[in-house]
Amino acid sequence: MTSQIRSRPGPLYGALEAGGTKWVCAVGTGPDDIRATARFATTTPDATIAQAIAFFRPHQDALTALGIGSFGPLDPAPGSPTFGWITDTPKPGWAQTDLAGAMRRALGVPVAFDTDVNAAALGEYQWGAAQHLDSLIYLTVGTGLGGGAIVHGRLIHGLLHPEMGHIRVPHDWAADPFPGTCPFHGDCLEGLASGPALEARWGQRGETLPADHPAWPLEAQYLAHGVVSMICILSPQRLILGGGVMLQTHLFPRVRTLVHQLLNRYIRAAALLDRIDTYIVPPALGERSGVLGAMALARALGSNATNT
Amino acid sequence: MTSQIRSRPGPLYGALEAGGTKWVCAVGTGPDDIRATARFATTTPDATIAQAIAFFRPHQDALTALGIGSFGPLDPAPGSPTFGWITDTPKPGWAQTDLAGAMRRALGVPVAFDTDVNAAALGEYQWGAAQHLDSLIYLTVGTGLGGGAIVHGRLIHGLLHPEMGHIRVPHDWAADPFPGTCPFHGDCLEGLASGPALEARWGQRGETLPADHPAWPLEAQYLAHGVVSMICILSPQRLILGGGVMLQTHLFPRVRTLVHQLLNRYIRAAALLDRIDTYIVPPALGERSGVLGAMALARALGSNATNT
């Protein structure tokens, strides 16, 4: 008579991509081992958080940690009194929401918390288009426009976290009298080039505009100016452009060509001069960069907790 | 009869700030222990390098390492075939100059090599206005306009090195028809706001323009746009503005006020909202940031060599 040995499952991680439009949840260990997923619209904080908790509840005892990549602005600094909060977001009803705290209290697991774009940057660094590099920027162009970054193999926070969509770029008011949609800055990059900016300028959603519409050269021009600023300031080893607007894949060759022209061969790096097709790229994880990045956040927290 | 014990001197380091206008050399161990210095105009590569070698020659046997912070663009990647070269600089006669190699061969010491602004960033991080921080940007506004950065306590290289002066910023051609001085980009930030741009726009050198001259609000506006891009993209914990143009100290309150207005309280970090006077600051090491940063480069190389 032998005692039955149950194989002990390895650690499982929870992942939550908390976007301004939809939330994506997953349980698993990595891109090739997702045990469960869910996706639902972002409504009120109470209802949306309750829906996420309900998804993770059955897995609660198996989870080593939960990672959250959220829309913001937010407080990603462990130890801060408002760590884990979505802070001053213009999104109605969501300002000062203690998202990480609510999830931690409900599920009883350690929670890692960062911006959605930092999570996506980490996902692409760990499993996607920027493995084994020292640095990268992940830029999303969608409902919002924002960037996350890794430098020296670690996510950037610095002052708080990057807010790459809110840089100013040249805006030729004669050619494009559209004033921009950003409630804080008007014609910052997000105000000129996000999905809502496209829709407000042209009176129809971007995905309904044909590839030969004048919207696209203009969109590419703003994105190229933004990308040039990112290259000149942060000098990333790869630049990943994701988000709904970048599903218009004809934007990639347009942006690459304009970045090349704007830099005018000044920065003599082979990645820019000879290999820009592999420098400015779509996310290798596709739409899963964010949720897999949240899983990578959870894994990093879990291994830290194990080590200490 | 006792044997005479000579006190063994500690390691000494050589430092070379190789600027486009002048070179500054030093031998010592740090800001409070400089044994010798020299300063001379940048002429031809052969003559200028010979002058630097002549300065270091008497100290050659005592030097553990030499650090060089140079104008660029340059190749700072150890292991690259052109490591230590000033590469495609528009400065006449200096393109493809193997500066680090020439110094190493002449003096027989290990040589650390980086941009002048990365060196200055390191100097301020080690001994100046940004000690104990995770990240900073050092921006020089002078003959050139460029920035160096530290993230996670280490200098940024990434693709090659940052070229922060070559970002585009909003340029109101009606208000300022000046086309910019950059031979590569025309009206990039360097083209609009460097010392030569000031002089070309107004027909006299910046230091001769009174504080109430319209040059200065315009200068502050371009610098503020640049600084906002740096804050949004890299999120540094401090921003140090040095170089000859910033000796016009009235620029500091102007730039701080405009940065505050442009960000419009969107990034809710106390450093920006409540303490911008201590966030955007002049270099604590004054004009010595670069040469002391070069010494810090040498010290880092020396301790690596000792450790391995």
Boltz contact constraints between the chains, C-beta under 6 A:
constraints:
  - contact:
      token1: [A, 87]
      token2: [B, 268]
      max_distance: 6.0
  - contact:
      token1: [A, 88]
      token2: [B, 268]
      max_distance: 6.0
  - contact:
      token1: [A, 135]
      token2: [B, 158]
      max_distance: 6.0
  - contact:
      token1: [A, 151]
      token2: [B, 151]
      max_distance: 6.0
  - contact:
      token1: [A, 152]
      token2: [B, 152]
      max_distance: 6.0
  - contact:
      token1: [A, 152]
      token2: [B, 154]
      max_distance: 6.0
  - contact:
      token1: [A, 154]
      token2: [B, 152]
      max_distance: 6.0
  - contact:
      token1: [A, 156]
      token2: [B, 235]
      max_distance: 6.0
  - contact:
      token1: [A, 158]
      token2: [B, 135]
      max_distance: 6.0
  - contact:
      token1: [A, 158]
      token2: [B, 235]
      max_distance: 6.0
  - contact:
      token1: [A, 158]
      token2: [B, 236]
      max_distance: 6.0
  - contact:
      token1: [A, 158]
      token2: [B, 237]
      max_distance: 6.0
  - contact:
      token1: [A, 159]
      token2: [B, 235]
      max_distance: 6.0
  - contact:
      token1: [A, 159]
      token2: [B, 237]
      max_distance: 6.0
  - contact:
      token1: [A, 159]
      token2: [B, 269]
      max_distance: 6.0
  - contact:
      token1: [A, 159]
      token2: [B, 271]
      max_distance: 6.0
  - contact:
      token1: [A, 160]
      token2: [B, 269]
      max_distance: 6.0
  - contact:
      token1: [A, 162]
      token2: [B, 233]
      max_distance: 6.0
  - contact:
      token1: [A, 162]
      token2: [B, 235]
      max_distance: 6.0
  - contact:
      token1: [A, 163]
      token2: [B, 232]
      max_distance: 6.0
  - contact:
      token1: [A, 163]
      token2: [B, 267]
      max_distance: 6.0
  - contact:
      token1: [A, 164]
      token2: [B, 232]
      max_distance: 6.0
  - contact:
      token1: [A, 164]
      token2: [B, 233]
      max_distance: 6.0
  - contact:
      token1: [A, 166]
      token2: [B, 232]
      max_distance: 6.0
  - contact:
      token1: [A, 167]
      token2: [B, 229]
      max_distance: 6.0
  - contact:
      token1: [A, 167]
      token2: [B, 232]
      max_distance: 6.0
  - contact:
      token1: [A, 168]
      token2: [B, 170]
      max_distance: 6.0
  - contact:
      token1: [A, 168]
      token2: [B, 225]
      max_distance: 6.0
  - contact:
      token1: [A, 170]
      token2: [B, 168]
      max_distance: 6.0
  - contact:
      token1: [A, 170]
      token2: [B, 170]
      max_distance: 6.0
  - contact:
      token1: [A, 184]
      token2: [B, 264]
      max_distance: 6.0
  - contact:
      token1: [A, 184]
      token2: [B, 266]
      max_distance: 6.0
  - contact:
      token1: [A, 225]
      token2: [B, 168]
      max_distance: 6.0
  - contact:
      token1: [A, 229]
      token2: [B, 167]
      max_distance: 6.0
  - contact:
      token1: [A, 229]
      token2: [B, 229]
      max_distance: 6.0
  - contact:
      token1: [A, 230]
      token2: [B, 233]
      max_distance: 6.0
  - contact:
      token1: [A, 232]
      token2: [B, 163]
      max_distance: 6.0
  - contact:
      token1: [A, 232]
      token2: [B, 164]
      max_distance: 6.0
  - contact:
      token1: [A, 232]
      token2: [B, 166]
      max_distance: 6.0
  - contact:
      token1: [A, 232]
      token2: [B, 167]
      max_distance: 6.0
  - contact:
      token1: [A, 233]
      token2: [B, 162]
      max_distance: 6.0
  - contact:
      token1: [A, 233]
      token2: [B, 164]
      max_distance: 6.0
  - contact:
      token1: [A, 233]
      token2: [B, 230]
      max_distance: 6.0
  - contact:
      token1: [A, 233]
      token2: [B, 233]
      max_distance: 6.0
  - contact:
      token1: [A, 233]
      token2: [B, 234]
      max_distance: 6.0
  - contact:
      token1: [A, 234]
      token2: [B, 233]
      max_distance: 6.0
  - contact:
      token1: [A, 234]
      token2: [B, 234]
      max_distance: 6.0
  - contact:
      token1: [A, 235]
      token2: [B, 156]
      max_distance: 6.0
  - contact:
      token1: [A, 235]
      token2: [B, 158]
      max_distance: 6.0
  - contact:
      token1: [A, 235]
      token2: [B, 159]
      max_distance: 6.0
  - contact:
      token1: [A, 235]
      token2: [B, 162]
      max_distance: 6.0
  - contact:
      token1: [A, 236]
      token2: [B, 158]
      max_distance: 6.0
  - contact:
      token1: [A, 237]
      token2: [B, 158]
      max_distance: 6.0
  - contact:
      token1: [A, 237]
      token2: [B, 159]
      max_distance: 6.0
  - contact:
      token1: [A, 264]
      token2: [B, 184]
      max_distance: 6.0
  - contact:
      token1: [A, 266]
      token2: [B, 184]
      max_distance: 6.0
  - contact:
      token1: [A, 267]
      token2: [B, 163]
      max_distance: 6.0
  - contact:
      token1: [A, 268]
      token2: [B, 87]
      max_distance: 6.0
  - contact:
      token1: [A, 268]
      token2: [B, 88]
      max_distance: 6.0
  - contact:
      token1: [A, 269]
      token2: [B, 159]
      max_distance: 6.0
  - contact:
      token1: [A, 269]
      token2: [B, 160]
      max_distance: 6.0
  - contact:
      token1: [A, 271]
      token2: [B, 159]
      max_distance: 6.0
